[in-house]
Amino acid sequence: MNQPQDTNKSQSESLPLQTELPAQMIELQMSMAHLELTVERLDEVITRQDKHIQTLQRQLQLVYNQVESQGTEDGIAPFDVMADRPPHY
């Protein structure tokens, strides 16, 4: 007669498990959806930053090319204390 009690006991223990499982499944699905949205947003940010970095690299390369193409004659003249004296001296 112990067998029917054990069966009833195991059924009563599995009942909360059966009711908790759908709630846990819904919670996992919500977490998954939130993570997918976060990944999509991060991907957009990374794509935008990559485009910005590429633009900055092109601009920097143009600046380097301009600096390299300038000769030393076109650069800043050396400072001469006597020639560059202010008029009040």
C-alpha distances in whole Angstrom, upper triangle without the diagonal:
4,5,6,7,9,11,12,13,15,16,18,19,21,22,25,26,27,29,31,31,34,36,36,37,40,41,42,44,46,46,47,50,51,52,53,56,57,57,60,62,62,63,66,67,67,69,72,72,73,76,77,77,79,82,82,83,85,87,87,89,91,92,92,95,97,97,98,101,103,105,106,109,107,105,106,109,110,110,114,115,118,118,115,117,116,120,120,121
4,6,5,6,9,10,11,12,14,16,17,19,20,23,23,25,27,28,29,32,33,33,35,38,38,39,41,43,44,45,47,49,49,51,53,54,55,57,59,59,60,63,64,65,67,69,69,70,73,74,74,76,79,79,80,82,84,84,86,88,89,89,92,94,94,95,97,99,102,103,106,104,102,103,106,106,107,111,111,115,115,112,113,113,116,116,117
4,5,5,6,9,10,11,12,14,15,17,19,21,22,22,25,26,27,30,31,32,33,36,37,37,39,41,42,43,45,47,47,49,51,52,53,55,57,57,58,61,62,62,64,67,67,68,71,72,72,74,77,77,78,80,82,82,84,86,87,87,90,92,92,93,95,98,100,101,104,102,100,101,105,105,106,109,110,114,113,111,112,112,115,115,116
4,5,5,6,8,10,11,12,14,15,17,20,20,21,23,25,26,28,30,30,32,34,35,36,38,40,41,42,44,46,46,48,50,51,52,54,56,57,58,60,62,62,64,66,67,68,70,72,72,74,76,77,78,80,82,82,83,86,87,87,89,92,92,93,95,98,100,101,104,102,100,101,105,105,106,109,110,114,113,111,112,112,115,115,116
4,5,5,6,9,10,10,12,14,15,18,19,20,22,24,25,27,29,29,31,33,34,35,37,39,39,41,43,44,45,47,49,50,51,53,55,55,57,59,60,61,63,65,66,67,69,71,71,73,75,76,76,79,81,81,82,85,86,86,88,91,91,92,94,96,99,100,103,101,99,99,103,103,104,108,108,112,112,109,110,110,113,113,114
4,5,5,6,9,10,10,12,14,17,17,18,21,22,23,26,27,27,29,31,32,33,35,37,37,38,41,42,43,44,47,48,48,51,52,53,54,57,58,58,60,63,63,64,67,68,68,70,72,73,74,76,78,78,79,82,83,83,85,88,88,89,91,93,96,97,100,98,96,97,100,100,101,105,106,109,109,106,108,107,110,111,111
4,5,5,6,9,10,11,12,15,16,16,19,20,21,24,25,26,27,29,31,31,33,35,36,37,39,41,41,43,45,46,47,49,51,52,53,55,57,57,59,61,62,63,65,67,67,69,71,72,73,75,77,77,78,81,82,82,84,87,87,88,90,92,95,96,99,97,95,96,100,100,101,104,105,109,109,106,107,107,110,110,111
4,6,5,6,9,10,11,14,15,15,17,19,20,23,24,25,26,28,30,30,32,34,35,36,38,40,41,42,45,46,47,49,50,51,53,55,56,57,59,61,62,63,65,66,67,69,71,72,73,75,77,77,79,81,82,82,85,87,87,88,91,93,95,96,99,97,95,96,99,100,101,104,105,109,108,105,107,106,109,110,111
4,5,5,6,9,10,12,13,15,16,18,19,22,23,23,25,27,28,29,31,33,34,35,37,39,39,41,43,44,45,47,49,50,51,53,55,55,57,59,60,61,63,65,65,67,69,70,71,73,75,75,77,79,80,80,83,85,85,86,89,91,93,94,97,95,93,94,97,97,98,102,102,106,106,103,104,104,107,107,108
4,5,5,6,9,11,11,12,15,16,17,20,21,21,23,25,26,26,29,31,31,32,35,36,37,38,41,42,42,45,46,47,48,51,52,52,54,57,57,58,61,62,62,64,67,67,68,70,72,72,74,76,77,78,80,82,82,83,86,88,91,92,95,92,90,91,95,95,96,99,100,104,103,101,102,102,105,105,106
4,5,5,6,9,10,10,13,14,15,18,19,20,21,24,25,26,27,29,30,31,33,35,36,37,40,41,42,44,46,46,48,50,51,52,54,56,57,58,60,62,62,64,66,67,68,70,72,72,74,76,77,78,80,82,82,83,86,88,91,92,95,92,90,91,95,95,96,100,101,104,104,101,102,102,105,105,106
4,6,5,7,9,10,11,13,15,17,18,19,21,23,24,25,27,29,30,31,33,34,35,37,39,40,41,43,45,46,47,50,51,52,54,55,56,57,60,61,62,64,66,67,67,70,71,72,73,76,77,77,80,82,82,83,86,87,90,91,94,92,90,91,94,95,95,99,99,103,103,100,101,100,104,104,105
4,6,6,7,9,11,12,13,16,17,17,19,21,22,23,25,27,27,29,31,32,33,35,37,38,39,41,43,43,45,47,48,49,51,53,54,55,57,59,59,61,63,64,65,67,69,69,71,73,74,74,77,79,79,80,83,85,87,88,91,89,87,88,91,91,92,96,96,100,100,97,98,98,101,101,102
4,6,5,6,9,10,11,13,15,15,17,19,20,21,23,25,25,26,29,30,31,33,35,36,37,39,41,41,43,45,46,47,49,51,52,53,55,57,57,59,61,62,63,65,67,67,69,71,72,73,75,77,77,78,81,83,86,87,90,87,85,86,90,90,91,95,95,99,98,96,97,97,100,100,101
4,5,5,6,9,10,12,13,14,16,18,19,20,22,24,25,26,28,30,31,32,34,35,37,39,40,41,43,45,46,47,49,51,52,53,55,57,57,59,61,62,63,65,67,67,69,71,72,73,75,77,78,79,81,83,86,87,90,88,86,86,90,91,91,95,96,99,99,96,97,97,100,100,101
4,5,5,6,9,11,11,12,14,16,17,18,20,21,22,24,26,27,28,30,32,33,34,36,38,39,40,42,44,45,47,48,49,50,53,54,55,57,59,59,61,63,64,65,67,69,70,70,73,75,75,76,79,80,83,84,87,85,83,83,87,88,88,92,93,96,96,92,94,93,96,97,98
4,5,5,6,9,10,10,12,14,15,16,18,20,20,22,24,25,26,28,30,31,32,34,36,37,38,40,42,42,44,46,47,48,51,52,52,54,56,57,58,61,62,63,64,67,68,68,70,72,73,74,76,78,81,82,85,83,81,81,85,86,86,90,91,94,94,91,92,92,95,95,96
4,6,5,7,9,10,11,13,15,16,17,19,21,22,23,25,26,28,30,31,32,34,36,37,38,40,42,42,44,46,47,48,50,52,53,54,56,57,58,61,62,63,64,67,68,68,71,73,73,74,77,78,81,83,86,83,81,82,86,86,87,91,92,95,95,92,93,93,96,96,97
4,6,6,7,9,11,12,13,15,16,18,19,21,22,24,25,27,28,30,31,33,34,36,37,39,40,42,43,45,46,47,50,51,52,54,56,57,58,60,61,62,64,66,67,68,70,72,73,74,76,78,81,82,85,82,80,81,85,85,86,90,91,94,93,90,92,91,94,95,96
4,6,5,6,9,10,11,12,14,15,16,18,20,21,22,24,26,27,29,30,32,33,35,36,38,39,41,42,43,45,47,48,49,51,53,54,55,57,59,59,61,63,64,65,67,69,69,71,73,75,78,79,82,79,77,78,82,82,83,87,87,91,90,87,89,88,91,91,93
4,5,5,6,9,10,10,12,14,15,16,18,20,21,22,24,26,27,29,30,31,33,35,36,37,39,41,42,43,45,47,47,49,51,52,53,55,57,58,59,61,62,63,65,67,68,69,71,73,76,77,80,78,76,77,80,81,82,86,87,90,89,86,88,87,91,91,92
4,5,5,6,9,10,10,12,14,15,16,18,20,21,23,24,26,27,29,30,31,33,35,36,37,39,41,42,44,45,46,48,50,51,52,54,56,57,58,60,61,62,64,66,67,68,70,72,75,77,79,77,75,76,80,81,81,85,86,90,89,86,87,87,90,90,91
4,5,5,6,9,10,11,12,14,15,17,18,20,21,23,24,26,27,29,30,32,33,35,36,38,39,41,43,44,45,47,49,50,51,53,54,55,57,59,60,61,63,65,66,67,69,71,74,75,78,75,73,74,78,79,79,83,84,87,86,83,85,84,87,88,89
4,5,5,6,9,10,10,12,14,15,16,18,20,21,22,24,26,27,28,30,32,33,35,36,37,39,41,42,43,45,47,48,49,51,52,53,55,57,58,59,61,63,63,65,67,69,72,73,76,73,71,72,76,76,77,81,82,85,85,82,83,82,86,86,87
4,5,5,6,9,10,10,12,14,15,16,18,20,21,23,24,26,27,29,30,31,33,35,36,37,39,41,42,43,45,46,47,50,51,52,53,56,57,58,60,62,62,63,66,68,71,72,75,72,70,71,75,76,77,81,82,85,84,81,83,82,86,86,87
4,5,5,6,9,10,11,12,14,15,17,18,20,21,23,24,26,27,29,30,32,33,35,36,38,39,41,42,44,45,46,48,50,51,53,55,56,57,59,60,61,63,65,67,70,71,74,71,69,70,74,75,76,79,80,84,83,80,82,81,84,84,86
4,5,5,6,9,10,11,12,14,15,17,18,20,21,23,24,26,27,29,30,32,33,35,37,38,39,41,43,43,45,47,48,49,51,53,54,55,57,59,59,61,63,65,68,69,72,69,67,68,72,72,73,77,78,81,80,77,79,78,81,82,83
4,5,5,6,9,10,10,12,14,15,16,18,20,21,22,24,26,27,28,30,31,33,35,36,37,39,41,42,43,45,47,47,49,51,52,53,55,57,58,59,61,63,66,67,70,67,66,66,70,71,72,76,77,80,79,76,78,77,81,81,82
4,5,5,6,9,10,10,12,14,15,17,19,20,21,23,25,26,27,29,30,31,33,35,36,37,39,41,42,44,45,46,48,50,51,52,54,56,57,58,60,62,65,66,69,67,65,66,70,71,72,75,77,80,79,76,78,77,80,81,82
4,5,5,6,9,10,11,12,14,15,17,18,20,21,23,24,26,27,29,30,32,33,35,36,38,39,41,43,44,45,47,49,50,51,53,55,55,57,59,61,64,65,68,65,63,64,68,69,70,73,74,78,77,74,76,75,78,78,80
4,5,5,6,9,10,11,12,14,15,16,18,20,21,22,24,26,27,28,31,32,33,35,36,37,39,41,42,43,45,47,48,49,51,53,53,55,57,58,62,63,65,63,61,62,66,66,67,71,72,75,75,72,73,73,76,76,78
4,5,5,6,9,10,11,12,14,15,16,19,20,21,22,25,26,27,29,30,31,33,35,36,37,39,41,42,43,45,46,47,49,51,52,53,55,57,60,62,64,62,60,61,65,66,67,71,72,75,74,71,73,73,76,77,78
4,5,5,6,9,10,11,12,14,15,17,19,20,21,23,25,26,27,29,30,32,34,35,36,38,40,41,42,44,45,47,48,50,51,52,54,56,59,61,64,61,59,60,64,65,66,70,71,75,73,70,72,72,75,76,77
4,5,5,6,9,10,11,12,14,16,17,18,20,21,23,24,26,27,29,31,32,33,35,37,38,39,41,43,44,45,47,48,49,51,53,54,58,59,62,59,57,58,62,63,64,67,68,72,71,68,70,69,72,73,74
4,5,5,6,9,10,10,12,14,15,16,18,20,21,22,24,26,27,28,30,31,32,35,36,37,38,41,42,43,45,46,47,48,51,52,56,57,60,57,55,56,60,61,62,66,67,70,69,66,68,68,71,72,73
4,5,5,6,9,10,11,13,14,15,17,19,20,21,23,25,26,27,29,30,31,33,35,36,37,39,41,42,43,45,46,48,50,52,55,56,59,56,55,56,60,61,62,66,67,70,69,66,69,68,71,72,73
4,5,5,6,9,10,11,13,14,15,17,19,20,22,23,24,26,28,29,30,32,34,35,36,38,39,41,42,44,45,47,48,50,54,55,58,55,53,54,58,59,60,64,65,69,67,64,67,66,69,70,71
4,5,5,6,9,10,11,12,14,15,16,18,20,21,22,24,26,27,28,31,32,33,34,36,37,39,41,42,43,45,47,48,51,53,55,53,51,52,56,57,58,61,63,66,65,62,64,63,66,67,68
4,5,5,6,9,10,10,12,14,15,16,18,20,21,22,24,25,27,29,30,31,33,35,36,37,39,41,42,43,45,47,50,51,54,51,50,51,55,56,57,61,62,65,64,61,64,63,66,67,68
4,5,5,6,9,10,11,12,14,15,17,19,20,21,23,25,26,27,29,30,32,34,35,36,38,40,41,42,44,46,49,51,53,51,49,50,54,56,57,61,62,65,64,61,63,63,66,67,68
4,5,5,6,9,10,11,12,14,16,17,18,20,21,23,24,26,27,29,30,32,33,35,36,38,39,41,42,44,47,49,51,49,47,48,52,53,54,58,59,63,61,58,60,60,63,64,65
4,5,5,6,9,10,10,12,14,15,16,18,20,21,22,24,26,26,28,30,31,32,34,36,37,38,40,42,45,47,49,47,45,46,50,51,52,56,57,61,59,56,59,58,61,62,63
4,5,5,6,9,10,10,12,14,15,17,19,20,21,23,24,26,27,29,30,31,33,35,36,37,39,41,44,46,48,46,44,46,50,51,52,56,58,61,60,57,59,59,62,63,64
4,5,5,6,9,10,11,12,14,16,17,19,20,22,23,24,26,28,29,30,32,34,35,36,38,40,43,45,47,44,43,45,48,50,51,55,56,60,58,55,58,57,60,61,63
4,5,5,6,9,10,11,12,14,15,16,18,20,21,22,24,26,27,28,30,32,33,34,36,38,41,43,45,42,41,42,46,47,48,52,53,57,55,52,55,54,57,58,59
4,5,5,6,9,10,10,12,14,15,16,18,20,21,22,24,26,26,28,30,31,32,34,36,39,41,44,41,39,41,45,46,47,51,53,56,54,52,54,54,57,58,59
4,5,5,6,9,10,11,13,14,15,17,19,20,21,23,25,26,27,29,31,32,33,35,39,40,43,40,39,41,44,46,48,51,53,56,55,52,55,54,57,59,60
4,5,5,6,9,10,11,12,14,16,17,18,20,22,23,25,26,27,29,30,32,34,37,39,41,38,37,39,42,44,45,49,51,54,52,49,52,51,54,56,57
4,5,5,6,9,10,10,12,14,15,16,18,20,21,22,24,26,27,28,30,32,35,37,39,36,35,36,40,41,43,46,48,51,50,47,49,49,52,54,55
4,5,5,6,9,10,10,12,14,15,16,19,20,21,23,25,26,27,29,31,34,36,38,36,34,36,40,41,43,47,48,52,50,48,50,50,53,55,56
4,5,5,6,9,10,11,12,14,15,17,19,20,21,23,25,26,27,29,33,35,37,34,33,35,39,41,42,46,48,51,49,47,49,49,52,54,55
4,5,5,6,9,10,11,12,14,16,17,18,20,21,23,24,26,28,31,33,35,32,31,32,36,38,39,43,45,48,46,44,46,46,49,50,51
4,5,5,6,9,10,10,12,14,15,16,18,20,21,22,24,26,29,31,33,31,29,31,35,36,38,42,43,47,45,43,45,45,48,50,51
4,5,5,6,9,10,11,13,14,15,17,19,20,21,23,25,28,30,32,30,29,31,35,36,38,42,44,47,45,43,46,46,49,51,52
4,5,5,6,9,10,11,13,14,15,17,19,20,21,23,27,29,31,28,27,29,33,35,37,40,42,45,43,41,44,44,46,49,50
4,5,5,6,9,10,11,12,14,15,16,18,20,21,25,26,29,26,25,26,30,32,34,37,39,42,40,38,41,41,44,46,47
4,5,5,6,9,10,10,12,14,15,16,18,20,23,25,28,25,24,26,30,31,33,37,39,42,41,39,41,42,45,47,47
4,5,5,6,9,10,11,12,14,15,16,19,22,24,27,24,23,26,29,31,34,37,40,42,40,38,41,42,45,47,48
4,5,5,6,9,10,11,13,14,15,17,21,23,25,22,21,23,27,29,31,34,37,39,37,35,38,38,41,43,44
4,5,5,6,9,10,11,12,14,16,19,20,23,20,19,21,25,27,29,32,35,38,36,34,37,37,40,42,43
4,5,5,6,9,10,10,12,14,18,20,22,20,19,22,25,27,29,33,36,38,36,35,38,39,42,44,44
4,5,5,6,9,10,11,13,16,18,20,18,18,20,24,26,28,32,35,37,35,33,36,37,40,42,43
4,5,5,6,9,10,11,14,16,18,16,15,17,21,23,25,29,31,34,32,30,33,33,36,39,39
4,5,5,6,9,10,13,15,17,16,14,17,20,22,25,28,31,34,32,30,34,34,37,40,40
4,5,5,6,9,12,14,17,15,15,18,21,23,26,29,32,35,32,31,35,36,38,41,41
4,5,5,6,10,13,14,12,12,15,18,21,23,27,30,32,29,28,32,32,35,38,38
4,6,5,8,10,12,10,9,12,16,18,20,24,27,29,27,26,29,30,33,36,36
4,5,8,10,12,11,11,14,17,19,22,25,28,31,29,28,31,33,36,38,38
4,6,10,11,10,11,15,17,19,23,26,29,31,29,28,32,33,35,38,38
4,7,8,6,7,11,13,16,19,22,25,27,25,24,28,29,32,35,35
4,5,5,7,10,12,14,18,20,24,25,23,23,27,28,31,34,34
4,5,5,8,9,11,14,17,20,22,20,20,24,26,28,31,31
4,5,8,8,10,14,16,20,21,18,18,22,24,26,30,29
4,7,8,12,15,17,20,22,19,18,22,24,26,29,29
4,6,9,12,15,18,20,18,17,21,22,25,28,28
4,6,9,12,15,17,15,14,17,19,21,24,24
4,6,9,12,14,12,11,15,17,20,23,22
4,6,10,12,11,10,14,16,19,22,21
4,6,9,8,7,10,13,16,18,17
4,6,5,6,8,12,15,17,15
4,6,5,6,10,12,14,12
4,6,5,9,11,13,10
4,6,9,11,13,12
4,6,9,12,11
4,6,8,7
4,6,6
4,6
4
